[in-house]
Amino acid sequence: MKYKEYKIYCEQEGLEALEAELAKLGIEEIIINDPTDAELFSPEKSIGWFWNAVDESVLAQFRERPSVCFYIEAEEGAEGSGGAAGAGDGAGRPGAADLDPSDSRTERGASGIARERLSADQIRRRDWGLTQLLKSYDASVSTVDDQDWLHKWEEYYVPSRISEHFVVKPDWKEYDPKPGEQVISIDPGLAFGTGTSATTYLVVRLMEKWLRPGDAVLDVGCGTGILSVVADRLGASRILAVDIDPEAIDSTRRNARINGCEDKIQAVQGDLTKGLNYHADAVVANLISDLVVMLSPDVAAHCRGRGLYISSGIIDGTEDRCRKAIEDAGFEIIDSLHDDCWTAFAAVLKQ
């Protein structure tokens, strides 16, 4: 499906008022690019565990002009150049300044604007009621295809061997396993995690080494559920998977079905271990450094037996802080792995 991408530029102080004007038209799903938000990613301004590392490409977006962007379903055959058209388009259709949202002839909301095929010039001329707030207001419009967003990444998701025994592959691709390989099929959907990142395969490798058949497992921050499926393949007796994101819960349940272990894996929405009444022989947590620090004091309360605790997502420069949090929580670190800029720890309760 094709969409029109509208981007309206203004001064930073006019963003909130522009958002309100769009809301009056029924356009509430917008993207605001406010350069001042970049301060939230600085070490001085960030809050707690808000960030670990920020890619330069993300910061570059905040150096662009302030803008509000929104998408409208494009009609078949609609032009995407957004050339100047004045107050009207020369074909009897009203220009932006002529549209009255209260007029019954004008459909409210995004569909109405799509029907009128507003050009970039018409948006510029539209009286948003912000003349006193905006020192400059330009607009651009282009046509984009949602296939570029939804499926482009799939081209780069290929079967990958992530440990001594495990191969992870997208559910929609075929793979002929070699002797000794165990294949896990993953359909990420909208959840985080394809299973091929270092933070994930470091946990898998530690699980291969330290998990015991029959262990009950708690998977904190389950994402797509790959660690839960690995636990099943390694002989876990039962697995509870927890994530704060409802999309992750749907994805974990879907991938449990795909891999034939839906009866073994229970997925529930939750914030780390808060409110859980579950005791496990092994806790696995592929998170970020600050969440590992936050989680560690609560892990022992959910452990039984030797209390295996495997944590990952620990970026370079935070290893000592995470190690201390794990040891202060009553665990002894027995193993660690490092790859790229990531570390994973395996620990057991101190006897």
C-alpha positions in Angstrom: 0.0 0.0 0.0 1.2 3.5 -0.8 1.1 6.4 1.5 1.6 10.1 1.3 4.3 11.4 3.6 3.7 14.9 4.8 6.4 16.8 6.6 5.8 20.3 8.0 8.7 22.3 9.2 8.5 25.0 11.8 10.4 26.5 14.7 10.7 24.4 17.9 8.4 26.6 19.8 5.6 26.0 17.3 5.6 22.2 17.4 3.0 21.8 20.1 0.6 24.3 18.5 1.0 22.6 15.1 0.3 19.2 16.8 -3.0 20.7 18.2 -4.0 22.0 14.8 -3.5 18.6 13.2 -5.5 17.0 16.0 -8.5 19.2 15.0 -8.4 17.6 11.6 -8.4 14.1 13.1 -4.6 13.6 12.4 -3.3 12.3 15.7 -0.7 9.7 14.7 2.2 12.0 14.0 6.0 11.9 14.3 7.6 15.0 16.0 11.2 15.7 15.3 12.3 18.0 18.1 16.1 18.6 18.1 16.0 19.4 21.8 15.1 15.8 22.5 18.8 14.9 21.7 19.7 16.2 25.1 17.9 13.2 26.6 20.6 11.0 25.1 23.5 12.9 26.7 25.1 11.4 29.9 24.3 14.6 31.8 20.6 14.7 30.9 19.6 11.0 30.6 17.5 9.4 33.3 18.6 6.2 35.0 18.6 3.3 32.5 17.2 5.3 29.6 20.2 4.6 27.3 23.3 2.6 26.9 24.7 3.8 23.6 23.3 6.0 20.8 24.2 5.5 17.1 25.4 8.7 15.4 22.7 8.2 12.7 20.1 8.7 15.4 21.7 11.8 16.7 22.0 13.2 13.2 18.2 13.2 12.9 18.0 15.6 15.8 20.2 18.0 13.9 17.5 18.4 11.2 15.0 21.2 11.3 12.1 20.8 13.7 9.2 19.1 12.0 5.9 17.3 12.3 5.4 14.3 10.0 2.3 12.2 9.3 1.2 9.6 6.7 -2.0 9.4 4.7 -3.2 6.5 2.6 -2.6 7.6 -1.0 -5.4 7.2 -3.6 -4.6 5.0 -6.6 -2.9 7.1 -9.2 -2.2 10.0 -6.8 0.9 12.0 -7.7 3.7 12.2 -5.1 5.7 15.1 -6.3 3.9 17.7 -4.3 4.4 20.5 -6.8 3.0 24.0 -6.2 -0.6 24.3 -6.9 -1.8 27.5 -5.3 -5.0 27.7 -3.3 -6.7 25.2 -5.6 -5.4 22.6 -7.9 -6.9 23.9 -11.2 -9.4 21.0 -11.4 -12.2 22.4 -9.2 -10.9 20.9 -6.0 -10.5 23.3 -3.1 -7.1 24.3 -1.8 -6.0 23.8 1.8 -7.1 27.3 2.8 -10.6 26.5 1.4 -11.1 23.4 3.5 -13.5 23.8 6.4 -13.3 20.7 8.8 -16.8 21.6 10.0 -18.3 21.5 6.5 -20.2 18.2 5.9 -18.8 18.0 2.4 -15.3 17.7 3.9 -14.5 14.3 5.3 -12.7 14.8 8.6 -9.4 13.2 9.4 -6.6 11.7 7.3 -9.0 10.1 4.7 -10.5 13.5 4.0 -7.1 15.1 3.4 -6.1 12.2 1.1 -9.3 12.7 -0.9 -8.5 16.3 -1.5 -4.9 15.4 -2.5 -3.3 18.4 -0.9 0.0 19.4 -2.4 3.0 20.7 -0.4 2.1 24.2 -1.5 -1.5 23.9 -0.3 -0.2 22.7 3.1 2.1 25.7 3.2 -0.8 28.0 2.4 -3.1 26.3 4.9 -3.9 28.7 7.7 -2.9 26.5 10.6 -3.6 29.3 13.0 0.1 29.4 13.8 1.3 32.6 12.0 2.4 34.2 15.2 4.2 31.1 16.4 6.0 29.9 13.3 8.9 32.0 11.9 9.1 29.8 8.9 6.8 27.0 7.7 7.6 24.9 4.7 6.2 21.6 3.8 7.1 18.6 1.6 5.1 15.7 0.4 6.2 12.4 -1.1 4.8 8.9 -1.8 6.2 6.0 0.1 5.4 2.2 0.0 4.8 0.4 3.3 6.5 -2.7 1.7 9.7 -0.8 2.2 9.2 -0.7 5.9 7.5 -4.0 6.6 9.5 -6.5 4.5 12.8 -4.9 3.4 14.5 -6.2 6.5 13.5 -9.8 5.7 16.0 -9.8 2.9 18.8 -9.7 5.4 17.4 -12.2 7.9 19.0 -15.5 6.9 19.6 -18.8 8.7 22.6 -18.4 11.1 24.5 -20.7 13.3 24.5 -19.0 16.7 26.2 -21.7 18.9 27.7 -25.2 18.8 24.3 -26.8 18.3 21.7 -24.2 17.4 20.8 -22.6 14.1 18.2 -19.9 14.0 16.3 -19.2 10.8 13.3 -17.1 9.7 10.1 -19.2 9.6 9.5 -18.3 6.0 12.9 -19.7 4.7 13.9 -23.3 4.3 17.0 -24.8 5.8 18.5 -28.3 5.5 20.2 -29.0 8.9 23.5 -30.6 9.1 24.1 -33.6 11.5 24.0 -32.4 15.1 22.3 -29.1 14.4 19.1 -28.0 16.1 17.1 -25.6 14.1 14.9 -22.9 15.7 12.4 -21.1 13.5 11.6 -17.5 14.4 8.9 -15.1 13.2 9.7 -11.9 15.0 6.6 -10.0 14.0 6.7 -6.6 15.7 8.8 -7.9 18.7 12.4 -7.3 19.3 14.9 -10.0 18.5 15.8 -12.3 15.6 18.2 -14.4 17.6 21.3 -13.4 15.7 22.7 -10.6 17.9 25.7 -11.1 20.1 23.6 -10.5 23.2 21.4 -13.4 22.4 23.9 -16.0 21.2 26.1 -15.3 24.2 23.2 -16.4 26.4 22.5 -19.4 24.2 26.1 -20.6 24.5 26.1 -20.2 28.3 22.7 -22.1 28.4 24.2 -24.9 26.4 27.0 -25.2 29.0 25.2 -24.7 32.3 21.5 -25.5 31.9 20.5 -29.0 33.1 17.7 -31.2 31.7 14.7 -30.9 33.9 15.4 -27.3 35.0 12.5 -24.9 35.4 13.4 -21.7 33.6 12.4 -18.1 34.0 13.0 -16.0 30.8 13.0 -12.3 31.8 12.6 -9.9 28.8 11.7 -12.7 26.5 11.3 -10.7 23.2 10.6 -13.1 20.5 10.9 -16.1 22.9 14.1 -17.6 21.4 15.7 -18.3 24.7 12.5 -20.0 25.9 12.6 -22.2 22.8 16.3 -22.9 23.4 15.5 -23.9 27.0 12.9 -26.3 25.8 15.4 -27.9 23.4 17.9 -28.3 26.2 15.4 -30.3 28.2 13.8 -27.7 30.5 10.7 -29.0 32.4 8.8 -25.8 32.2 9.4 -22.2 31.1 7.8 -18.9 32.1 8.6 -16.1 29.7 8.0 -12.5 30.8 8.1 -9.2 28.9 6.6 -5.7 29.3 5.8 -5.5 25.6 2.5 -7.1 24.6 3.9 -7.6 21.1 6.7 -9.7 22.6 4.2 -11.9 24.4 2.3 -12.5 21.1 5.6 -13.2 19.4 6.8 -15.7 22.1 3.5 -17.6 21.9 3.6 -17.7 18.1 7.2 -18.9 18.1 6.5 -21.5 20.7 3.7 -22.9 18.4 6.0 -22.8 15.4 8.6 -24.8 17.3 6.2 -27.2 18.8 6.7 -26.3 22.4 3.6 -24.2 23.2 2.6 -26.7 26.0 5.9 -26.1 27.8 6.2 -22.3 27.5 3.9 -19.9 29.3 4.2 -16.2 28.2 2.9 -13.4 30.4 3.1 -9.7 30.3 5.0 -8.1 33.2 7.7 -5.7 34.4 10.8 -7.8 35.1 9.9 -10.1 38.0 7.4 -7.7 39.7 4.4 -9.6 41.0 5.7 -13.0 39.9 5.0 -16.1 42.0 7.4 -18.5 40.2 10.5 -20.3 41.3 13.1 -21.5 38.8 16.3 -23.5 38.7 17.6 -21.1 36.1 16.9 -17.4 35.3 17.9 -16.0 31.9 17.8 -12.3 31.2 18.9 -10.7 27.9 18.3 -7.0 28.7 20.6 -3.9 28.9 23.1 -3.1 31.6 21.0 -0.9 33.7 18.1 -3.4 33.7 20.5 -6.1 34.7 21.5 -4.0 37.7 17.9 -3.3 38.5 16.8 -6.9 38.1 19.6 -8.7 40.0 18.5 -8.0 43.6 15.2 -9.7 42.9 16.4 -12.8 41.1 17.4 -14.8 44.2 13.8 -14.6 45.5 12.7 -16.6 42.3 15.5 -19.2 42.4 15.6 -22.7 43.8 18.3 -25.2 44.0 21.7 -23.9 42.8 20.0 -20.8 41.3 21.6 -20.4 37.9 21.4 -16.8 36.7 22.5 -15.9 33.1 22.5 -12.2 32.2 23.4 -10.5 29.0 23.1 -7.2 27.1 26.0 -5.8 29.2 27.8 -3.3 27.0 31.5 -2.5 27.3 32.3 -0.2 30.2 29.5 -1.4 32.4 30.8 -4.9 33.2 32.1 -4.0 36.7 28.9 -2.4 37.7 26.8 -5.4 36.6 29.2 -7.8 38.1 29.0 -6.0 41.5 25.1 -5.9 41.3 25.1 -9.7 40.6 27.5 -10.5 43.4 25.9 -8.1 45.9 22.6 -10.0 45.2 24.1 -13.2 46.6 25.5 -14.8 43.4 28.9 -16.1 42.5 29.9 -15.6 38.8 31.1 -18.9 37.4 31.5 -18.0 33.7 31.5 -15.1 31.3 31.6 -14.6 27.5 32.4 -11.5 25.5 31.9 -10.7 21.8 31.9 -7.5 19.9 31.1 -4.9 22.6 28.9 -7.2 24.8 29.4 -9.4 27.8 27.2 -12.2 29.3 27.6 -13.6 32.8 26.6 -17.0 34.3 26.3 -17.1 38.1 24.9 -19.3 40.8 23.7 -18.6 44.3 26.5 -18.5 46.9 26.4 -21.6 49.1 
